[in-house]
Amino acid sequence: MATLTAAPASPSAPTAPTAPAVSRPIRWAAHAAALTLAPSGLWRLAIAVGIPVGWGVGSGLEAELFPGKWSFYLVALSLFAEGLGLLTLGLVQRWGEVVPSWIPWLRGRRIPPLAAVVPAVLGAVAVTLVTVSASFHWSTSMEAPGAPTGAGWWLMTLCYAPLVLWGPLLGVVTVAYWRRRRLHG
Protein backbone atom coordinates (compact mmCIF):
# COMPACT_ATOMS: atom_id res chain seq x y z
CA MET A 1 0.00 0.00 0.00
CA ALA A 2 1.49 3.32 -1.06
CA THR A 3 1.40 6.36 1.13
CA LEU A 4 1.29 9.91 -0.08
CA THR A 5 3.71 12.39 1.37
CA ALA A 6 3.96 16.07 0.75
CA ALA A 7 6.96 17.30 -1.15
CA PRO A 8 9.42 19.18 1.00
CA ALA A 9 9.15 22.92 0.80
CA SER A 10 11.71 24.66 -1.34
CA PRO A 11 14.32 26.40 0.82
CA SER A 12 14.13 29.45 -1.43
CA ALA A 13 10.33 29.77 -1.21
CA PRO A 14 9.30 32.70 1.02
CA THR A 15 7.08 31.82 3.93
CA ALA A 16 4.30 34.12 5.02
CA PRO A 17 4.49 35.18 8.64
CA THR A 18 1.79 33.55 10.68
CA ALA A 19 0.26 34.89 13.84
CA PRO A 20 0.64 32.59 16.82
CA ALA A 21 -2.28 30.46 17.76
CA VAL A 22 -4.71 31.85 20.29
CA SER A 23 -4.05 30.34 23.70
CA ARG A 24 -6.59 27.97 25.19
CA PRO A 25 -7.43 30.25 28.18
CA ILE A 26 -8.13 33.17 25.83
CA ARG A 27 -10.37 30.97 23.65
CA TRP A 28 -12.22 29.87 26.78
CA ALA A 29 -12.57 33.48 27.90
CA ALA A 30 -14.03 34.44 24.50
CA HIS A 31 -16.56 31.61 24.63
CA ALA A 32 -17.39 32.39 28.26
CA ALA A 33 -17.96 36.05 27.35
CA ALA A 34 -20.46 35.02 24.67
CA LEU A 35 -22.17 32.59 27.05
CA THR A 36 -22.60 35.13 29.87
CA LEU A 37 -25.55 36.56 27.96
CA ALA A 38 -27.37 33.26 27.47
CA PRO A 39 -29.05 32.94 30.92
CA SER A 40 -30.58 36.43 30.87
CA GLY A 41 -31.62 35.93 27.24
CA LEU A 42 -33.34 32.66 28.08
CA TRP A 43 -35.02 34.36 31.04
CA ARG A 44 -36.40 37.08 28.73
CA LEU A 45 -37.50 34.46 26.18
CA ALA A 46 -39.40 32.65 28.93
CA ILE A 47 -41.32 35.86 29.63
CA ALA A 48 -41.89 36.44 25.90
CA VAL A 49 -43.61 33.08 25.45
CA GLY A 50 -45.71 33.50 28.56
CA ILE A 51 -43.88 31.43 31.15
CA PRO A 52 -44.44 33.11 34.52
CA VAL A 53 -41.14 34.05 36.12
CA GLY A 54 -42.41 35.80 39.21
CA TRP A 55 -43.26 39.33 38.09
CA GLY A 56 -46.55 40.54 39.51
CA VAL A 57 -49.21 43.10 38.62
CA GLY A 58 -47.94 46.58 37.89
CA SER A 59 -44.45 45.49 36.87
CA GLY A 60 -44.96 45.54 33.11
CA LEU A 61 -43.67 41.97 32.93
CA GLU A 62 -46.64 40.16 34.43
CA ALA A 63 -47.56 36.87 32.77
CA GLU A 64 -50.97 38.17 31.62
CA LEU A 65 -49.25 40.48 29.07
CA PHE A 66 -47.21 37.74 27.39
CA PRO A 67 -47.18 36.46 24.80
CA GLY A 68 -48.25 39.74 23.31
CA LYS A 69 -47.06 42.78 21.41
CA TRP A 70 -44.02 43.24 23.70
CA SER A 71 -42.83 39.69 23.13
CA PHE A 72 -41.09 40.79 19.94
CA TYR A 73 -39.11 43.36 21.91
CA LEU A 74 -37.91 40.80 24.46
CA VAL A 75 -36.93 38.34 21.72
CA ALA A 76 -35.16 41.05 19.69
CA LEU A 77 -33.31 42.31 22.76
CA SER A 78 -32.14 38.79 23.59
CA LEU A 79 -30.98 38.12 20.02
CA PHE A 80 -29.24 41.50 19.76
CA ALA A 81 -27.40 41.02 23.05
CA GLU A 82 -26.33 37.48 22.16
CA GLY A 83 -25.20 38.70 18.73
CA LEU A 84 -22.98 41.27 20.42
CA GLY A 85 -21.65 38.58 22.72
CA LEU A 86 -20.88 36.29 19.79
CA LEU A 87 -18.81 39.05 18.17
CA THR A 88 -16.29 38.34 20.93
CA LEU A 89 -15.52 35.10 19.12
CA GLY A 90 -14.18 37.16 16.22
CA LEU A 91 -11.30 38.15 18.46
CA VAL A 92 -10.11 34.54 18.55
CA GLN A 93 -11.24 33.32 15.11
CA ARG A 94 -9.84 33.87 11.62
CA TRP A 95 -12.90 35.93 10.62
CA GLY A 96 -11.79 38.54 13.15
CA GLU A 97 -8.53 39.04 11.26
CA VAL A 98 -9.48 38.58 7.60
CA VAL A 99 -12.82 39.39 5.97
CA PRO A 100 -14.58 36.08 5.16
CA SER A 101 -14.75 35.01 1.51
CA TRP A 102 -18.55 35.19 1.36
CA ILE A 103 -18.55 38.99 1.81
CA PRO A 104 -18.43 40.60 -1.65
CA TRP A 105 -15.84 43.29 -2.49
CA LEU A 106 -14.04 42.89 0.85
CA ARG A 107 -13.32 39.14 0.90
CA GLY A 108 -9.85 38.20 1.95
CA ARG A 109 -8.84 41.68 3.08
CA ARG A 110 -7.01 42.06 6.35
CA ILE A 111 -9.09 43.68 9.09
CA PRO A 112 -7.19 46.56 10.70
CA PRO A 113 -6.70 45.65 14.37
CA LEU A 114 -8.10 48.96 15.60
CA ALA A 115 -11.36 48.28 13.71
CA ALA A 116 -11.98 45.46 16.17
CA VAL A 117 -10.13 46.77 19.22
CA VAL A 118 -11.78 50.21 19.51
CA PRO A 119 -15.40 48.94 19.55
CA ALA A 120 -14.42 46.02 21.78
CA VAL A 121 -12.71 48.28 24.33
CA LEU A 122 -15.61 50.73 24.32
CA GLY A 123 -18.04 47.82 24.70
CA ALA A 124 -16.03 46.23 27.52
CA VAL A 125 -15.86 49.51 29.44
CA ALA A 126 -19.55 50.34 28.89
CA VAL A 127 -20.78 46.85 29.78
CA THR A 128 -18.58 46.71 32.87
CA LEU A 129 -19.81 50.10 34.10
CA VAL A 130 -23.46 49.24 33.49
CA THR A 131 -23.41 45.75 34.97
CA VAL A 132 -21.30 46.59 38.01
CA SER A 133 -23.44 49.66 38.71
CA ALA A 134 -26.61 47.61 38.31
CA SER A 135 -25.30 44.94 40.65
CA PHE A 136 -24.86 47.52 43.42
CA HIS A 137 -28.50 48.59 42.97
CA TRP A 138 -29.94 45.12 42.36
CA SER A 139 -31.66 44.76 45.73
CA THR A 140 -33.19 48.22 45.46
CA SER A 141 -34.55 47.61 41.96
CA MET A 142 -35.92 44.24 43.03
CA GLU A 143 -38.07 46.02 45.62
CA ALA A 144 -40.14 47.64 42.84
CA PRO A 145 -43.88 46.89 42.72
CA GLY A 146 -44.52 43.45 41.27
CA ALA A 147 -40.87 42.37 41.43
CA PRO A 148 -40.24 38.68 41.97
CA THR A 149 -39.77 37.36 45.47
CA GLY A 150 -38.55 34.04 46.81
CA ALA A 151 -37.62 31.53 44.11
CA GLY A 152 -38.47 34.03 41.35
CA TRP A 153 -35.98 36.51 42.83
CA TRP A 154 -33.27 33.86 42.97
CA LEU A 155 -33.98 32.67 39.43
CA MET A 156 -33.75 36.18 38.00
CA THR A 157 -30.65 36.97 40.04
CA LEU A 158 -28.90 33.80 38.88
CA CYS A 159 -29.83 34.54 35.26
CA TYR A 160 -28.50 38.10 35.37
CA ALA A 161 -25.43 37.55 37.58
CA PRO A 162 -23.20 36.22 34.74
CA LEU A 163 -23.56 39.56 32.94
CA VAL A 164 -21.11 41.08 35.44
CA LEU A 165 -18.40 38.89 33.86
CA TRP A 166 -19.12 39.93 30.27
CA GLY A 167 -17.18 43.21 30.29
CA PRO A 168 -14.05 41.94 32.05
CA LEU A 169 -13.91 38.81 29.86
CA LEU A 170 -14.33 40.93 26.74
CA GLY A 171 -11.54 43.19 28.01
CA VAL A 172 -9.15 40.27 28.54
CA VAL A 173 -9.87 38.82 25.10
CA THR A 174 -9.51 42.26 23.48
CA VAL A 175 -6.10 42.86 25.08
CA ALA A 176 -4.95 39.42 23.89
CA TYR A 177 -6.21 40.17 20.36
CA TRP A 178 -4.43 43.53 20.31
CA ARG A 179 -1.15 42.06 21.53
CA ARG A 180 -1.30 39.17 19.06
CA ARG A 181 -2.17 41.37 16.09
CA ARG A 182 0.25 44.15 17.01
CA LEU A 183 3.20 41.84 17.61
CA HIS A 184 2.56 39.38 14.79
CA GLY A 185 0.53 41.32 12.21
NUPADO-919103 format. One record per residue (C-alpha): residue number from 1; x, y, z; chain. Coordinates in steps of 0.5 Angstrom, whole numbers. Layout:
% residues N
@i = NUM	east = X	north = Y	up = Z	ch = A
...
//
This chain:
% residues 185
@i = 1	east = 0	north = 0	up = 0	ch = A
@i = 2	east = 3	north = 7	up = -2	ch = A
@i = 3	east = 3	north = 13	up = 2	ch = A
@i = 4	east = 3	north = 20	up = 0	ch = A
@i = 5	east = 7	north = 25	up = 3	ch = A
@i = 6	east = 8	north = 32	up = 2	ch = A
@i = 7	east = 14	north = 35	up = -2	ch = A
@i = 8	east = 19	north = 38	up = 2	ch = A
@i = 9	east = 18	north = 46	up = 2	ch = A
@i = 10	east = 23	north = 49	up = -3	ch = A
@i = 11	east = 29	north = 53	up = 2	ch = A
@i = 12	east = 28	north = 59	up = -3	ch = A
@i = 13	east = 21	north = 60	up = -2	ch = A
@i = 14	east = 19	north = 65	up = 2	ch = A
@i = 15	east = 14	north = 64	up = 8	ch = A
@i = 16	east = 9	north = 68	up = 10	ch = A
@i = 17	east = 9	north = 70	up = 17	ch = A
@i = 18	east = 4	north = 67	up = 21	ch = A
@i = 19	east = 1	north = 70	up = 28	ch = A
@i = 20	east = 1	north = 65	up = 34	ch = A
@i = 21	east = -5	north = 61	up = 36	ch = A
@i = 22	east = -9	north = 64	up = 41	ch = A
@i = 23	east = -8	north = 61	up = 47	ch = A
@i = 24	east = -13	north = 56	up = 50	ch = A
@i = 25	east = -15	north = 61	up = 56	ch = A
@i = 26	east = -16	north = 66	up = 52	ch = A
@i = 27	east = -21	north = 62	up = 47	ch = A
@i = 28	east = -24	north = 60	up = 54	ch = A
@i = 29	east = -25	north = 67	up = 56	ch = A
@i = 30	east = -28	north = 69	up = 49	ch = A
@i = 31	east = -33	north = 63	up = 49	ch = A
@i = 32	east = -35	north = 65	up = 57	ch = A
@i = 33	east = -36	north = 72	up = 55	ch = A
@i = 34	east = -41	north = 70	up = 49	ch = A
@i = 35	east = -44	north = 65	up = 54	ch = A
@i = 36	east = -45	north = 70	up = 60	ch = A
@i = 37	east = -51	north = 73	up = 56	ch = A
@i = 38	east = -55	north = 67	up = 55	ch = A
@i = 39	east = -58	north = 66	up = 62	ch = A
@i = 40	east = -61	north = 73	up = 62	ch = A
@i = 41	east = -63	north = 72	up = 54	ch = A
@i = 42	east = -67	north = 65	up = 56	ch = A
@i = 43	east = -70	north = 69	up = 62	ch = A
@i = 44	east = -73	north = 74	up = 57	ch = A
@i = 45	east = -75	north = 69	up = 52	ch = A
@i = 46	east = -79	north = 65	up = 58	ch = A
@i = 47	east = -83	north = 72	up = 59	ch = A
@i = 48	east = -84	north = 73	up = 52	ch = A
@i = 49	east = -87	north = 66	up = 51	ch = A
@i = 50	east = -91	north = 67	up = 57	ch = A
@i = 51	east = -88	north = 63	up = 62	ch = A
@i = 52	east = -89	north = 66	up = 69	ch = A
@i = 53	east = -82	north = 68	up = 72	ch = A
@i = 54	east = -85	north = 72	up = 78	ch = A
@i = 55	east = -87	north = 79	up = 76	ch = A
@i = 56	east = -93	north = 81	up = 79	ch = A
@i = 57	east = -98	north = 86	up = 77	ch = A
@i = 58	east = -96	north = 93	up = 76	ch = A
@i = 59	east = -89	north = 91	up = 74	ch = A
@i = 60	east = -90	north = 91	up = 66	ch = A
@i = 61	east = -87	north = 84	up = 66	ch = A
@i = 62	east = -93	north = 80	up = 69	ch = A
@i = 63	east = -95	north = 74	up = 66	ch = A
@i = 64	east = -102	north = 76	up = 63	ch = A
@i = 65	east = -98	north = 81	up = 58	ch = A
@i = 66	east = -94	north = 75	up = 55	ch = A
@i = 67	east = -94	north = 73	up = 50	ch = A
@i = 68	east = -96	north = 79	up = 47	ch = A
@i = 69	east = -94	north = 86	up = 43	ch = A
@i = 70	east = -88	north = 86	up = 47	ch = A
@i = 71	east = -86	north = 79	up = 46	ch = A
@i = 72	east = -82	north = 82	up = 40	ch = A
@i = 73	east = -78	north = 87	up = 44	ch = A
@i = 74	east = -76	north = 82	up = 49	ch = A
@i = 75	east = -74	north = 77	up = 43	ch = A
@i = 76	east = -70	north = 82	up = 39	ch = A
@i = 77	east = -67	north = 85	up = 46	ch = A
@i = 78	east = -64	north = 78	up = 47	ch = A
@i = 79	east = -62	north = 76	up = 40	ch = A
@i = 80	east = -58	north = 83	up = 40	ch = A
@i = 81	east = -55	north = 82	up = 46	ch = A
@i = 82	east = -53	north = 75	up = 44	ch = A
@i = 83	east = -50	north = 77	up = 37	ch = A
@i = 84	east = -46	north = 83	up = 41	ch = A
@i = 85	east = -43	north = 77	up = 45	ch = A
@i = 86	east = -42	north = 73	up = 40	ch = A
@i = 87	east = -38	north = 78	up = 36	ch = A
@i = 88	east = -33	north = 77	up = 42	ch = A
@i = 89	east = -31	north = 70	up = 38	ch = A
@i = 90	east = -28	north = 74	up = 32	ch = A
@i = 91	east = -23	north = 76	up = 37	ch = A
@i = 92	east = -20	north = 69	up = 37	ch = A
@i = 93	east = -22	north = 67	up = 30	ch = A
@i = 94	east = -20	north = 68	up = 23	ch = A
@i = 95	east = -26	north = 72	up = 21	ch = A
@i = 96	east = -24	north = 77	up = 26	ch = A
@i = 97	east = -17	north = 78	up = 23	ch = A
@i = 98	east = -19	north = 77	up = 15	ch = A
@i = 99	east = -26	north = 79	up = 12	ch = A
@i = 100	east = -29	north = 72	up = 10	ch = A
@i = 101	east = -30	north = 70	up = 3	ch = A
@i = 102	east = -37	north = 70	up = 3	ch = A
@i = 103	east = -37	north = 78	up = 4	ch = A
@i = 104	east = -37	north = 81	up = -3	ch = A
@i = 105	east = -32	north = 87	up = -5	ch = A
@i = 106	east = -28	north = 86	up = 2	ch = A
@i = 107	east = -27	north = 78	up = 2	ch = A
@i = 108	east = -20	north = 76	up = 4	ch = A
@i = 109	east = -18	north = 83	up = 6	ch = A
@i = 110	east = -14	north = 84	up = 13	ch = A
@i = 111	east = -18	north = 87	up = 18	ch = A
@i = 112	east = -14	north = 93	up = 21	ch = A
@i = 113	east = -13	north = 91	up = 29	ch = A
@i = 114	east = -16	north = 98	up = 31	ch = A
@i = 115	east = -23	north = 97	up = 27	ch = A
@i = 116	east = -24	north = 91	up = 32	ch = A
@i = 117	east = -20	north = 94	up = 38	ch = A
@i = 118	east = -24	north = 100	up = 39	ch = A
@i = 119	east = -31	north = 98	up = 39	ch = A
@i = 120	east = -29	north = 92	up = 44	ch = A
@i = 121	east = -25	north = 97	up = 49	ch = A
@i = 122	east = -31	north = 101	up = 49	ch = A
@i = 123	east = -36	north = 96	up = 49	ch = A
@i = 124	east = -32	north = 92	up = 55	ch = A
@i = 125	east = -32	north = 99	up = 59	ch = A
@i = 126	east = -39	north = 101	up = 58	ch = A
@i = 127	east = -42	north = 94	up = 60	ch = A
@i = 128	east = -37	north = 93	up = 66	ch = A
@i = 129	east = -40	north = 100	up = 68	ch = A
@i = 130	east = -47	north = 98	up = 67	ch = A
@i = 131	east = -47	north = 91	up = 70	ch = A
@i = 132	east = -43	north = 93	up = 76	ch = A
@i = 133	east = -47	north = 99	up = 77	ch = A
@i = 134	east = -53	north = 95	up = 77	ch = A
@i = 135	east = -51	north = 90	up = 81	ch = A
@i = 136	east = -50	north = 95	up = 87	ch = A
@i = 137	east = -57	north = 97	up = 86	ch = A
@i = 138	east = -60	north = 90	up = 85	ch = A
@i = 139	east = -63	north = 90	up = 91	ch = A
@i = 140	east = -66	north = 96	up = 91	ch = A
@i = 141	east = -69	north = 95	up = 84	ch = A
@i = 142	east = -72	north = 88	up = 86	ch = A
@i = 143	east = -76	north = 92	up = 91	ch = A
@i = 144	east = -80	north = 95	up = 86	ch = A
@i = 145	east = -88	north = 94	up = 85	ch = A
@i = 146	east = -89	north = 87	up = 83	ch = A
@i = 147	east = -82	north = 85	up = 83	ch = A
@i = 148	east = -80	north = 77	up = 84	ch = A
@i = 149	east = -80	north = 75	up = 91	ch = A
@i = 150	east = -77	north = 68	up = 94	ch = A
@i = 151	east = -75	north = 63	up = 88	ch = A
@i = 152	east = -77	north = 68	up = 83	ch = A
@i = 153	east = -72	north = 73	up = 86	ch = A
@i = 154	east = -67	north = 68	up = 86	ch = A
@i = 155	east = -68	north = 65	up = 79	ch = A
@i = 156	east = -68	north = 72	up = 76	ch = A
@i = 157	east = -61	north = 74	up = 80	ch = A
@i = 158	east = -58	north = 68	up = 78	ch = A
@i = 159	east = -60	north = 69	up = 71	ch = A
@i = 160	east = -57	north = 76	up = 71	ch = A
@i = 161	east = -51	north = 75	up = 75	ch = A
@i = 162	east = -46	north = 72	up = 69	ch = A
@i = 163	east = -47	north = 79	up = 66	ch = A
@i = 164	east = -42	north = 82	up = 71	ch = A
@i = 165	east = -37	north = 78	up = 68	ch = A
@i = 166	east = -38	north = 80	up = 61	ch = A
@i = 167	east = -34	north = 86	up = 61	ch = A
@i = 168	east = -28	north = 84	up = 64	ch = A
@i = 169	east = -28	north = 78	up = 60	ch = A
@i = 170	east = -29	north = 82	up = 53	ch = A
@i = 171	east = -23	north = 86	up = 56	ch = A
@i = 172	east = -18	north = 81	up = 57	ch = A
@i = 173	east = -20	north = 78	up = 50	ch = A
@i = 174	east = -19	north = 85	up = 47	ch = A
@i = 175	east = -12	north = 86	up = 50	ch = A
@i = 176	east = -10	north = 79	up = 48	ch = A
@i = 177	east = -12	north = 80	up = 41	ch = A
@i = 178	east = -9	north = 87	up = 41	ch = A
@i = 179	east = -2	north = 84	up = 43	ch = A
@i = 180	east = -3	north = 78	up = 38	ch = A
@i = 181	east = -4	north = 83	up = 32	ch = A
@i = 182	east = 1	north = 88	up = 34	ch = A
@i = 183	east = 6	north = 84	up = 35	ch = A
@i = 184	east = 5	north = 79	up = 30	ch = A
@i = 185	east = 1	north = 83	up = 24	ch = A
//
